Amino acid sequence: MNQTTKKCPGHILIVEDDADHALLIKSSLSPWTKQNKIKMEIVTSLESALEKLSSSSLELILTDYRLPGKSGLELMAEIKNRKLNLPV
């Protein structure tokens, strides 16, 4: 029987404007990211996240729903508009 292994994302972008929430997410994921050698990056706005979308190493985005002035849904729409194959 063939067992398929899922590739861990190599670069995760966390979009979170609340510093306490960002720290909680980062500390919760740290053991897993360190074990799997995954880069984790935090940005605080939709605009900053959009700048990072061009990163070829970006493989997963975790986003807050409510961001200053915009929402995580708008980020998802932009990812779809750019036809990026990127889980959010």
Buried (B, 14 or more C-beta within 10 A) or exposed (E): EEEEEEEBBEBBBBBBBEEEEBEEBBEEBEEEBEEEEBBBBBBBBBEBBBEBBEEEEBBBBBBBEEBEEBBBEBBBEBBEEEEBEBEB
